[in-house]
Amino acid sequence: MAKYTYTITNCNGMSGGVWARAYETRNAARDAIAEAYGWAEAVLSPPWEQTTDGSDTLLCWSAYSTQEECDADQIGAHAPWIARRSREPTDLVTIEEMPDQHRSSHRAAGNWGVYPINGATRREVSRDEADEIIESDPDGYAHIVD
């Protein structure tokens, strides 16, 4: 599962529909803007930062129908924009871990093998819990499975 979601906002008075959902990738959000406006494709500006009322800083991209429009309006004053947001801590991710009973043989072999043959386990946990597990893994094996 991705670390971020991408939302569309500041859409010149448009609300609901395409603007009301979160996208897994920036490109999916870009394509949704192009489709909603009837553009062949959307051109994205270089990223810029936007601070919210909650003092969160979002990485954002403005979307345009042409590169010329993009070059003329880099701050997104006249365009919809895509904001990258961190996922909620309750979002689940799949984490792969190596049980203690298998660690010594993998250390001796000098490699960790390949799941599931290597004896590793996978489970779903919250993103926050996954980060804690990864940070506390003494061998650095634990990781989030994409």
N, C-alpha and C positions, 0 to 999 in steps of 0.2 A: 504494500500500500504506500502511496506517495506521502511525503512529509508535508506537502502543501496542497491547498486547493486554490483554484483561480475563479474569481467572480467578476462579473461585468457590472460596472456602475457608472454614474454621471452621464447617463445616456440621453441627454437633451430632452428630458421630460418623459422618456419611455420607462415603463415599469411593468413588472410581471413578465410572464412568458420566458423568453430566453434570458432575460436579465435576472430572474429570480432564482436561478440554480447555481450550483458550484460545479466546476469542471475539474477533471483530473489533471489536465495538462494546459499549458498556456496556448498551445496550438489549437486545442479543441475549443477554447473560449474565443480565440481569434476567428476560427471558422464559423462559429455561431453568430458572431457580429456580422461577418460578410454575408451570411445567408439572410439574416434579419433585414439588412439594408439592401439586399439584392446585388451586392458587389461580386465580381468574379473571384476576388480574394481580398483580404485585408492586409495592409502593410502596417507593421508595428514600429513605433518609435524606439529609440534607445530607452533602457529602463530609467525611471526616476523615482524618487521617494515621496510618499504622502503620509503625513501624520494624522491619525484619527483623533476624535474627541477623547478616546480612551488612552491617548498618548502612545498607541502602537504605531510603529513605522512600517508601512507597506511598500513593497517593491511593485511598481506599476509600469504599464506600457499603454500608450495611446494608440488607437486603431484608426486607420485612414483607408480610403479607397485607392489612393495613388501615392507614390513616393513624393510627388511634388507637394501634395497636401501635407504629408508628414513633415517635409522639410520646412514648410511655412509655419507650422504650429506644434513645436516640440513639447509644450507643456500640457497639451490636452485640453485647452480651453474650449475648443469647438469640436470635440470628438468623444466618443465613448472610450472608456479605458478599462483595462483588465488589472485587477489587483491580486497579488499573490498573498494568500493568508496562510498562517500556520493552521494545521488541523487541530481540532479540539482534542484535549488530552484524553477524552473518553473514546476516541477513535481507536479501533483495534488494529494491530499489526501482527503478522506471523513472525515469530522469532525461532531461530534454530540454535539449540544448545547442545553441548557435549556432556553427557552424564559423567559424574566423577569416576565411576568404575571403568570407564573407557579411556580416560585421559592419559594415564601412565603409558599404556601401550602405544598410543599415538605420539606421545612425546619421544618415546624410545625409537619409533620408526621415523621420526622427523617429518611427519606429515599428518594431516587430519583426514585424509580420505574424502569420499564423496557420499552425501546423504542419498538414500537411507542405509546403504551398506556399511557405513562407518559407525553405526550405532547412535548417531545423533538423534535428538528428538525435536519435534516442532510443536508449537502451541500458539494460541492467540492470546495476546495480552494488550493492555492499554499502551499507548505510545510512551507515556511517562515511565511505566514499569519496564518496558523494553530498554529504554535509555539507561535505567538503573542497572539492569542485568548486564548490559553490554559494558558499562563502565566498571562493574565489579568482577567481571570474568578475569581470573588470574592469567589465563593463557591467550586471551583476546580472540577466542573462537566464536563466542556468541555473536550473532548478527541477525539483522532483519532480512527476511526473505522477500524479494520483490515479486 
